[in-house]
Amino acid sequence: MSNVDINHIRKGDVCNLNLTTTEKLKEMQQEEKDLVFDTFDSETALQLGLHLVEEAKRRS
């Protein structure tokens, strides 16, 4: 599948509104590096989608 653990992606993280633009840009650049998939196929998409649904249910 991929080297990205979708269960570890910023669990419970809330955007910090106190970050400067430069800090936020650096954070986003690091996230972009971290969220690289070796492959992305229908199974990866399904697993990611299911994780998002479960996380949304948990937060509501």
PyMOL commands that set and color helices and strands:
alter all, ss='L'
color gray80, all
select helices_A, chain A and resi 21-34+42-59
alter helices_A, ss='H'
color red, helices_A
deselect
rebuild
show_as cartoon
